[in-house]
Amino acid sequence: MAECIILAGGKSTRMKTNKMLLDYEGHPILWHTIKSVEPFVNKIIVVTGRYDKEIRESLKDENVTFVYNKDFEQGMFSSVLAGVKETNDDFFVLPGDCPFIKKETFEKLLDGNGEIRVPRYKNEDGHPIYISKKYKQELLGCSLDFNLKMFRDSKNYEIINVGDQNIVINLNEYLDYLNIKAN
């Protein structure tokens, strides 16, 4: 079984509020992200940053490992690296604002053969990305000027076609959140 790094360390600048804790059906968005991946992994690592205290408090009853990214101001890749340090196995990287990934998507990614696997919906790559533990040390050797897409693109990776439009949906603006609340 794999592990999962959930990225929740950002500043939510475009949203203008902590998007990870916005309510959806009685729970924070981040809770839904955790629940979507939980059946498919044996460890969930939630990487926090600006909203560390609030996120830890809201998820205090969840079986997750928290990692505070002191370099969160340096961008998302710094959170990826903070999470990678805590992995022991193959892992998913999943932004915390992707709460509706379907179980079939996780199953297809786990059933793939590539050492890096990327889901694709209608010619658009999305999340989560699956990475073999063999890349852990190489990732940790990357500078913060790098990013996960650059790392992925430097390798042969397997495209996993899925029928899940949720892999390309992020909640970046308040209107994105209002749209999911309306559906």
matplotlib code that plots the C-alpha trace (Angstrom):
import matplotlib.pyplot as plt

x = [0.0, 1.1, 1.2, -0.2, 1.2, -1.6, -0.5, -2.2, 0.6, -0.4, -1.5, -4.8, -4.1, -6.5, -9.3, -8.6, -9.5, -8.1, -9.7, -8.7, -11.2, -14.1, -17.2, -18.7, -21.5, -20.5, -16.8, -13.8, -12.7, -9.4, -11.3, -13.0, -9.6, -8.4, -11.4, -11.2, -7.6, -7.9, -9.0, -6.0, -3.1, -1.5, -0.2, -1.5, 0.9, -0.7, 1.8, 0.8, 2.2, 0.5, -2.6, -0.8, -2.6, -6.1, -5.6, -4.2, -7.1, -9.8, -8.3, -7.3, -9.5, -8.1, -5.4, -2.9, 0.8, 1.2, 4.3, 4.9, 6.6, 8.6, 9.5, 5.8, 6.5, 8.8, 5.9, 4.2, 7.4, 8.7, 5.7, 6.1, 9.7, 8.6, 6.2, 8.6, 11.0, 8.3, 7.6, 8.8, 7.0, 5.6, 3.4, 0.7, 1.0, -2.4, -3.3, -5.6, -8.1, -8.9, -11.5, -13.6, -11.2, -13.1, -12.1, -11.7, -9.0, -6.9, -7.5, -6.3, -3.2, -2.3, -2.8, -0.4, 3.1, 5.1, 7.3, 5.6, 1.9, -0.2, -4.0, -5.4, -8.9, -9.7, -6.0, -5.5, -3.1, -4.3, -3.9, -2.9, 0.5, 1.9, 5.7, 7.8, 9.9, 13.0, 12.8, 12.7, 16.4, 16.5, 13.5, 15.0, 18.1, 16.1, 16.4, 13.3, 13.7, 12.4, 8.8, 7.0, 5.9, 9.5, 10.6, 7.8, 8.7, 12.3, 11.3, 9.4, 6.0, 2.9, -0.3, -3.4, -6.5, -9.5, -13.1, -12.8, -13.0, -12.3, -8.6, -8.4, -10.5, -8.8, -10.5, -8.4, -11.0, -14.1, -16.3, -14.8, -16.0, -19.5, -19.8, -19.1, -21.6, -24.2, -23.8]
y = [0.0, 3.6, 6.7, 10.1, 13.6, 16.1, 19.7, 22.2, 24.7, 27.5, 31.0, 30.8, 34.2, 34.0, 32.6, 35.3, 32.8, 29.5, 27.3, 24.1, 24.7, 26.0, 24.0, 21.4, 19.3, 19.8, 19.2, 21.1, 20.7, 19.2, 16.5, 15.4, 15.2, 13.0, 10.7, 10.3, 8.9, 7.1, 3.7, 3.5, 4.4, 3.3, 6.7, 10.3, 13.1, 16.6, 19.3, 22.6, 26.1, 29.4, 27.9, 25.2, 25.7, 25.9, 22.9, 20.7, 21.7, 21.0, 17.5, 16.6, 13.5, 12.2, 9.6, 11.7, 12.8, 16.5, 18.1, 21.9, 23.3, 26.3, 27.2, 27.5, 31.0, 29.4, 27.8, 24.4, 22.5, 23.3, 21.5, 18.6, 18.2, 18.5, 15.7, 13.5, 13.5, 11.7, 8.9, 5.4, 3.9, 4.8, 7.9, 10.1, 13.9, 15.5, 19.1, 19.6, 21.4, 18.4, 16.8, 14.8, 12.4, 9.2, 5.8, 4.5, 7.0, 5.9, 2.3, 2.9, 4.8, 2.0, -0.6, 1.1, 0.1, 3.3, 4.5, 7.9, 7.8, 10.8, 10.8, 12.3, 13.5, 14.5, 15.4, 17.3, 16.0, 16.3, 15.1, 13.0, 12.1, 8.7, 8.5, 5.5, 5.6, 5.1, 8.8, 10.0, 10.9, 12.5, 14.6, 15.7, 16.8, 19.2, 22.9, 25.0, 26.6, 23.3, 22.1, 18.8, 19.2, 19.8, 16.7, 14.6, 15.8, 14.9, 11.2, 8.7, 8.7, 6.7, 8.4, 6.8, 7.9, 8.3, 9.3, 11.6, 15.4, 16.0, 15.4, 18.8, 20.8, 22.9, 25.4, 28.5, 31.3, 31.8, 31.3, 27.8, 27.0, 28.5, 26.4, 23.1, 24.2, 24.8, 21.4]
z = [0.0, -0.6, 1.5, 0.7, 1.2, 1.3, 0.7, 3.0, 3.6, 1.3, 2.1, 0.1, -1.3, -4.2, -1.9, 0.7, 3.5, 4.6, 1.9, 3.5, 6.4, 4.3, 5.1, 2.7, 4.0, 7.7, 7.3, 6.1, 2.5, 3.8, 5.7, 2.5, 0.8, 3.6, 3.4, -0.4, -0.1, 3.3, 2.0, -0.4, 1.8, 5.1, 6.1, 5.4, 5.9, 6.0, 5.3, 6.9, 6.8, 7.4, 9.0, 10.9, 14.3, 12.7, 10.6, 13.4, 15.6, 13.0, 12.2, 15.8, 15.6, 12.3, 12.0, 10.1, 10.6, 10.6, 9.2, 9.6, 6.6, 7.9, 4.3, 3.1, 1.8, -0.7, -2.5, -3.0, -3.8, -0.4, 1.1, -1.3, 0.0, 3.7, 3.1, 1.2, 4.1, 6.1, 3.6, 3.8, 0.8, -2.6, -2.2, -3.7, -3.7, -3.5, -2.9, 0.0, -2.2, -4.3, -2.2, -4.7, -6.4, -7.1, -5.7, -9.2, -9.9, -6.8, -7.8, -11.4, -10.2, -7.8, -10.5, -12.9, -13.7, -13.9, -11.2, -11.6, -12.6, -13.6, -14.0, -17.2, -17.9, -21.5, -22.3, -19.1, -16.4, -12.8, -9.3, -7.4, -8.8, -7.7, -7.1, -6.4, -3.2, -5.4, -6.2, -2.5, -2.2, -5.7, -4.8, -1.5, -3.4, -5.6, -5.0, -4.2, -7.6, -9.0, -8.9, -9.0, -12.6, -13.7, -11.7, -13.3, -16.8, -16.3, -15.9, -18.0, -16.4, -17.0, -18.0, -16.4, -18.3, -15.9, -16.3, -13.2, -14.0, -10.3, -10.9, -12.7, -10.2, -7.6, -5.3, -6.0, -5.9, -3.8, -6.9, -7.2, -3.7, -4.3, -7.5, -5.6, -2.9, -5.5, -7.2]

ax = plt.figure().add_subplot(projection="3d")
ax.plot(x, y, z, "-o")
ax.set_aspect("equal")
plt.show()
